[in-house]
Amino acid sequence: MLAQLIPLQSCAGKSPDMPKLFAYTDGACSGNPGPGGWGALLIARDGDKVLKERELSGGESETTNNRMELLAAINALETLDRPTTLTIVTDSSYVKDGITKWIHGWKARGWKTAAKKPVKNEELWKRLDDAANRHDVTWEWVKGHAGHPENERADELARAGMEPFKP
């Protein structure tokens, strides 16, 4: 499911007076592994005023919550058709810590953990790294299921993305 709107990048810029772009991402899974979904809410804002929104969601029949969290961020970034400055807001410390901290060591060790084991979801981490490197991304963590409206909407989108894959 994808609601197409005018490209959000046309609203986002680097100047303090320019609108800001945010991507709120979430993943959901029924069983772990099991059917899962991901959701992303992209919002261009000028202060408190919402200029444009885009909602993305999808899912898989047999997956994990971590994979869905990664795919939410990946799809939010990959939907942007040119380099953009944005903030990704996630309730997944796995995604935020992975992309801002752990990935540097994984790459230096040839995609091995500090314990010399293969990195789980390596192909998704590489895809996220590639997508993030095309943009100027700030990563923020927000507590999930704590009444944050945009995070709650991303959660709804993730659950909707999972629905077709549930038995």
C-alpha positions as CSV (number, residue, x, y, z in Angstrom):
1,M,0.0,0.0,0.0
2,L,1.4,3.3,-1.0
3,A,-0.3,6.7,-1.1
4,Q,1.5,8.7,-3.7
5,L,1.8,12.4,-3.2
6,I,4.0,15.1,-4.7
7,P,7.6,14.2,-3.9
8,L,8.3,15.1,-0.3
9,Q,11.8,16.3,-1.1
10,S,10.3,19.3,-2.8
11,C,9.3,20.4,0.7
12,A,12.5,19.6,2.6
13,G,15.7,21.6,2.8
14,K,18.8,22.3,4.8
15,S,18.0,25.9,5.7
16,P,16.6,26.5,9.2
17,D,13.7,28.4,7.5
18,M,13.0,25.4,5.2
19,P,10.5,22.7,6.0
20,K,11.8,19.6,7.8
21,L,11.2,16.0,6.7
22,F,10.6,13.2,9.2
23,A,10.1,9.5,8.7
24,Y,8.4,7.6,11.5
25,T,9.0,3.9,11.1
26,D,7.8,0.7,12.9
27,G,7.7,-3.1,12.4
28,A,5.2,-5.6,13.8
29,C,5.2,-9.4,13.9
30,S,2.6,-12.0,15.0
31,G,4.9,-14.6,16.4
32,N,8.7,-14.2,16.1
33,P,9.1,-15.6,13.5
34,G,5.7,-15.4,11.9
35,P,3.7,-13.1,9.7
36,G,5.0,-9.5,9.9
37,G,4.5,-6.0,8.6
38,W,6.3,-2.7,8.4
39,G,5.0,0.8,8.2
40,A,6.5,4.3,7.6
41,L,4.9,7.7,7.9
42,L,6.8,10.4,6.1
43,I,5.9,14.0,7.0
44,A,7.2,17.3,5.6
45,R,6.6,20.0,8.3
46,D,7.1,23.7,8.5
47,G,7.1,24.2,12.3
48,D,3.9,22.6,13.5
49,K,2.2,22.8,10.1
50,V,2.1,19.5,8.1
51,L,2.8,20.3,4.4
52,K,2.7,16.8,3.0
53,E,2.4,13.2,4.1
54,R,3.1,9.8,2.6
55,E,2.2,6.4,4.1
56,L,4.1,3.2,3.2
57,S,3.5,-0.3,4.4
58,G,4.2,-3.9,3.4
59,G,4.8,-7.3,4.9
60,E,6.0,-10.9,4.7
61,S,4.5,-14.2,5.5
62,E,7.4,-15.6,7.6
63,T,9.7,-13.0,9.2
64,T,10.9,-11.4,12.4
65,N,10.1,-8.2,14.2
66,N,13.7,-7.0,13.7
67,R,13.5,-7.6,9.9
68,M,10.3,-5.6,9.8
69,E,11.8,-2.7,11.7
70,L,14.7,-2.7,9.3
71,L,12.4,-2.8,6.2
72,A,10.4,0.1,7.5
73,A,13.5,2.3,7.6
74,I,14.8,1.0,4.3
75,N,11.6,1.6,2.5
76,A,11.2,5.1,4.0
77,L,14.7,6.0,2.6
78,E,14.3,4.2,-0.7
79,T,11.1,6.0,-1.6
80,L,13.0,9.3,-1.7
81,D,14.1,9.8,-5.3
82,R,16.9,12.3,-4.6
83,P,19.3,13.0,-1.7
84,T,17.4,14.5,1.2
85,T,18.0,15.8,4.7
86,L,15.6,14.0,7.1
87,T,15.1,12.6,10.6
88,I,14.1,9.0,11.0
89,V,12.2,8.3,14.2
90,T,12.1,4.7,15.3
91,D,11.0,2.9,18.4
92,S,13.6,0.2,17.6
93,S,16.9,0.5,19.5
94,Y,18.0,-2.4,17.3
95,V,17.7,-0.2,14.2
96,K,19.0,3.0,15.8
97,D,22.0,1.4,17.6
98,G,22.7,-0.9,14.6
99,I,23.0,1.9,12.1
100,T,24.6,4.5,14.3
101,K,27.0,2.4,16.4
102,W,27.3,-1.4,15.6
103,I,27.6,-1.2,11.8
104,H,31.0,0.4,11.9
105,G,32.5,-2.6,13.8
106,W,30.6,-5.1,11.7
107,K,32.0,-3.6,8.5
108,A,35.5,-3.5,9.9
109,R,35.3,-7.1,10.9
110,G,33.9,-8.2,7.5
111,W,30.3,-8.4,8.7
112,K,31.0,-10.3,11.8
113,T,29.9,-9.5,15.3
114,A,32.4,-8.8,18.1
115,A,31.9,-12.5,19.0
116,K,33.0,-13.4,15.4
117,K,29.6,-14.6,14.4
118,P,27.8,-13.6,11.2
119,V,25.7,-10.4,11.6
120,K,22.0,-11.4,11.6
121,N,20.0,-9.7,8.7
122,E,23.3,-8.7,7.0
123,E,21.6,-8.2,3.6
124,L,19.1,-5.8,5.2
125,W,21.8,-3.9,7.2
126,K,23.8,-3.5,3.9
127,R,20.6,-2.2,2.1
128,L,19.9,0.2,5.0
129,D,23.5,1.4,5.0
130,D,23.4,2.1,1.3
131,A,20.0,3.8,1.5
132,A,21.1,6.0,4.5
133,N,24.4,7.0,2.8
134,R,22.4,8.6,-0.1
135,H,20.8,11.0,2.4
136,D,21.7,13.2,5.4
137,V,20.0,11.2,8.1
138,T,19.5,12.0,11.8
139,W,18.3,9.0,13.8
140,E,16.0,9.4,16.8
141,W,14.6,6.8,19.2
142,V,11.1,7.2,20.7
143,K,9.5,4.9,23.2
144,G,7.0,2.7,21.4
145,H,3.3,2.4,22.5
146,A,3.7,5.6,24.6
147,G,1.1,7.8,22.9
148,H,3.4,9.4,20.4
149,P,0.9,10.0,17.5
150,E,3.2,9.5,14.6
151,N,4.8,6.4,16.0
152,E,1.3,5.0,16.7
153,R,0.4,5.7,13.1
154,A,3.5,3.9,11.9
155,D,2.5,1.0,14.1
156,E,-1.0,0.9,12.6
157,L,0.6,0.9,9.1
158,A,2.9,-2.0,10.1
159,R,-0.1,-4.0,11.5
160,A,-2.0,-3.3,8.2
161,G,1.0,-4.5,6.2
162,M,1.0,-7.7,8.2
163,E,-2.7,-8.4,7.9
164,P,-2.7,-10.1,4.4
165,F,-0.1,-12.6,5.7
166,K,-1.9,-13.7,8.9
167,P,-3.6,-17.1,8.7
